[in-house]
């Protein structure tokens, strides 16, 4: 875990820097808490920084797709099928320069329209072309997980979802619901349908879902958690220094300094930082539940191909950060309880 955290390649945050450069309520809350602990515990905090995972460039997350084109002569024989219009658009100048999302849409449209066309060709005794279409259909279905991964994970919209720019910081944790959570839930639902060979007519949802992700708060959540980890590590180091040194209370009963420490804990940590943390955790859960379901489904259907290595590295860094925050929070609760216990106090006092 520690090795992974040290290896994060990302923008680096320190609590002091965040407070000085942004109107950031979370960073300011941590700074007030650290300052209060330093005063009451008579210890000095070391400057700490934590790296936020940076989403890889879309090009490095793109999987190769094997071609499955219909040649011109075959296309001309499809002119009475609705599928011919889709192929015409796909083979246009715009179609040849399409991005991964458009490529996915064309594949879904093909799969939605191919069965009636195969039936029509068989009714016309054009079995050779019907068999060709069936082969292309099977190939497109086999490659569908690749196209889904490229359109989502390899798209600029998803990268923007997980990014956080200092110049474009959004309010976080925001009281309003992050629409990206609903968009990811919808994508996972459709992804399950499409990979099971159903619901291809919902191809019209692809672009709208991806556009919704652009304004998502995944990057803000990771920025928030990086700040939290830096703050927890600083606070834990201060508490550990005091526990290892002179006791806060010698007689097992509260002193004025112990009462001030309890007040700082309640006012700055429990009453401020924990409130923000609870809001962020609810958002984190809502965002990562569909995200991880999407990742698991894609990994299962990609088989030996697997998700791109750069994406898996980002996954590892993302999850390591969140696990470290949880572990550091538990450590903070434990250290705080130890210090309070020296004075016959508890967090409920």
Helices and strands as residue ranges (DSSP letters): H 2-6, E 12-14, H 15-21, H 25-41, E 49-51, G 58-61, H 72-76, H 83-90, H 93-96, H 100-123, H 127-142, H 144-152, H 156-161, G 166-168, H 179-195, G 200-205, H 206-213, H 218-244, H 256-264, I 265-273, H 274-302, H 309-341
